[in-house]
Structure formats: C-alpha cells, structure tokens
Amino acid sequence: MTDLPRPSRRKPDTAIYERMESRVRSYCTAIPRQFTRAEGAWLHDSHGGRYLDFLAGCSSLNYGHNHPVLKRALIDYVARDGIAHGLDFHTDAKAEFLDALETVILKPRGMDYRAMFVGPTGTNAVEAALKLARKVTGRQTVIAFTNGFHGMTLGALACTGNEGKRGGAGVPLAHVSHEPYDGYYGPEIDTADLLEQRLADGSSGLDAPAAFLVETVQGEGGLNAASAGWMRKIAALAKRHGALLIVDDIQAGCGRTGRFFSFEEMGIRPDIITLAKSLSGIGAPFALTLFRPELDQWKPGEHNGTFRGNNHAFVTAAAAIRHFWSDDAFAADIARRGDLLGRRLDAIAARHGMGTRGRGMMQGIDAGTGAMAERITGIAFREGLVIETSGADGEIVKVLAPLTIDDDLLAAGLDILERAVNEATAPTYGVAAE
Ligand SMILES: *Cc1c(COP(=O)(O)O)cnc(C)c1O
C-alpha cells in the first residue's frame, strides 16, 4: 500500500524567523512548517508530519531528496578529505565531472561545447552568457521574451518579464527588447513571423541584437511551452541576423521535460546553454554556461567568481549524470510518467473548464486567477501536498514532482490535487468555515 502524506496540524514556533529573517522570504510563508529531513519525494517536519513534495526545490531536486547514489558519492568524497572549495583549481572531482559531461551527455548527442564554471546559482550562468554574447558580437541589445524568467541579478533581471521582480531593481533595466513568446497572441498568430518582420525592417526601432535568450518551457512565467517549429524559426532568425541563440535550460533541462536538454528533439543547436537547478542533483548550488568552442573569447579571469569550484557539486553532478543518463531508460521513464501526469491534469482541468500547460514532468493547471490557484495550493498543503504556483498572476498550479517518483506516489499526490481543485471550486467553498 502506498504511504500517504500525514501533515501535522501544529504550526512550529516561527519566532526566530520573524525576529531575525528578512521579510523578503516567500515560499515559507505559504508552507509554514519547519522541515528537518527529506528523502525521495518526502519532506518531514519538526512535528512528525510528512508531506509529498511536488515543488522539488523549484526543479532543483529532479532526482528527489538525498538520492542514495548521490549521497553515497558525496559522503565518500567528504570522508576522504576531498577538496571542498577549489576556486578554479584542477581537481580530480572537476576532471571527473567534465569527463561525465563530455562522454555521457555531449558526445553521444554530437554536441561540441566548452564548459564555463560560473558562480553557483542560475543567474550567474545567465549573466556570463549575456556578457559573452555582447562581447563576441559587439552588440548591446538582447532579445528576451514575454513571461521569461532568467534570474534576479541586474543583467538577468533586465531579461525577465515579471513587473514585480523588475520593480526591485531600483535602476533602469536596459538593453533588452521583450518580444512576444510563442502563443502570446493566441494560436492564430505566429510571433516568430512578427519578430522576423521587426528584425528585417530597418525602421522598426529594434537594434541589431547580440543574442536571443529563451526558455523552451517558461518555468516561472506560467509553463508556456514553445513548439519545436517556433524554436526552429527563432534559431534560424538569430543566425540570419548575427545574434547568438542562448537557451536558458536552468529549469526545463536536466530531464524535467524528458531529455537531459529540453531542446534535444527540436532540431536546434543553441550557441550558448545555461544550466543550474538540478545540475548537482542533490540540491547543492552549481551552475554552468556551455558555448560553442569558437565563442570562447574570454581573457583569463575576465569573468570570475570565488565559488566556481563547488567540488561537492561536481561529485554529485558526475554521479547523477552517470547513474541516470548513461542509457535511455531514465528518459523513457520520464516520458511515460509525463504522459500519466498530463492525462490526469487534463482530466482534472477539463471537469472544471480549466486548461493545462507545459510539457513532460513540467505541467500544470491554469486555474484562471492567482486567487483560485492559491486557494488550490492552500487546500493541497492542508492535505500534505507541497505545490506552488507560477505565471504572471500566479494563476498556474505547477506540478514539479521529482522525476524519480513512484507511479503510485505520483497518483496519490494528483488525487490530493484533484480533491483540492474540487473543493476550491465548489460553490460551498468557505461556507462551512463561517
Ligand atoms: C531559476 C531560474 C533562473 C535563476 O536561477 P537562480 O539559481 O535562482 O539564480 C534562471 N533561469 C531560469 C529559467 C530559472 O528557472
């Protein structure tokens, strides 16, 4: 029999957080528990409660919490006094990671890329990509897309669409043109054609771009999924206009949409790729910028960072790559589970006149409004399911279960989600509480 969530009713004492921690915190206010332990798809709290994790660190835990193979590799490495922090020193852990990346991921896909280690979070990988594209092309303008999310440092934030996030910048966010993403004006209008027209028109006011920065599925922006055809048009446009194609695969990559890279079956070859979130596999911060070798025009130290040598992350990332990606079994498993997920979400959504979004194990329900989505996730949490929202208004209930989750646990979580949608949309919602 499947274990079910067993949420604790008691709220922990949060005085220390209220006294000491900045008000900038956010997830913990929707999920007001204190967690002590986690394994697989489970989170355990300080009152013995057990929650199913359909947030998975915003897709930073694609292989689940504390996967035994990754944990073993890390424990062994620490136990033998392996290098923990290595600046950009050569270390056996880094060599092993690069070898795994080359032999298991890049070579079999016919991909020739150079790896640039950057500061440990996704936004660092995006900053490096933007800097390199501007340096190589000598151009300033970057084309980003509506609802895109690329990180919170100024360069990446300038490419991010969300007004609430942009508002925190405090200075003008410049040198980016935000163009309509695939489907922005509905299914009838091909926004790649609109962009082509603007780029071809010397009087459109659009400067020659250094790069296009795009997600294949918009993780924070509402799970809008670009079609392969649209991505191919965008890639061709970039090439024709001398701009570099940067695919931000920080959330959609590392298997979340089915393959190691989210664009593998789209027939495109990005000039630059950013990876982070699930790259280390165990939740340790690790980000990477990959680019075609001829773009490697950096001077030594021209882009830098103290924490470019998180060797613990190299160890778990290499172990994850070898364990999960050495053959096609994992990708097949994700595809099968993604189908299950899609079918369940379609059925739940259809019963309530809602739509679904996304691709692979990155799908969700469009609840129509942020208020309705929050109501759904609130009820789900009460029943022991940790799940969050996405989109301009937070209107998408987003399922980011670990890719390794058992089918019956996935079903159990979706049962909770289904009941939550039923309850949230019932005419009696809130009445009983009066
Ligand atoms: C999360 C995310 C980022 C930023 O990564 P951080 O580690 O939060 O800096 C950038 N791009 C995409 C697509 C993301 O999902």
The ligand as a Tripos MOL2 file, in Angstrom:
@<TRIPOS>MOLECULE
LIG
   15    15     1     0     0
SMALL
NO_CHARGES

@<TRIPOS>ATOM
      1 C1         15.5230   29.5780  -11.5040 C.3       1 LIG1
      2 C2         15.8660   30.1040  -12.8490 C.ar      1 LIG1
      3 C3         16.9110   31.0250  -13.0560 C.ar      1 LIG1
      4 C4         17.6960   31.6220  -11.9190 C.3       1 LIG1
      5 O1         18.3770   30.6800  -11.1690 O.3       1 LIG1
      6 P1         18.8340   31.0550   -9.6720 P.3       1 LIG1
      7 O2         19.5900   29.8590   -9.2120 O.co2     1 LIG1
      8 O3         17.5850   31.2980   -8.8970 O.co2     1 LIG1
      9 O4         19.6700   32.2710   -9.7880 O.co2     1 LIG1
     10 C5         17.2060   31.4160  -14.3530 C.ar      1 LIG1
     11 N1         16.5080   30.9370  -15.3890 N.ar      1 LIG1
     12 C6         15.5040   30.0570  -15.2410 C.ar      1 LIG1
     13 C7         14.7930   29.5360  -16.4330 C.3       1 LIG1
     14 C8         15.1280   29.6340  -13.9570 C.ar      1 LIG1
     15 O5         14.1040   28.7860  -13.7980 O.3       1 LIG1
@<TRIPOS>BOND
     1     1     2 1
     2     2     3 ar
     3     2    14 ar
     4     3     4 1
     5     3    10 ar
     6     4     5 1
     7     5     6 1
     8     6     7 2
     9     6     8 1
    10     6     9 1
    11    10    11 ar
    12    11    12 ar
    13    12    13 1
    14    12    14 ar
    15    14    15 1
@<TRIPOS>SUBSTRUCTURE
     1 LIG1         1 GROUP 0 **** ****
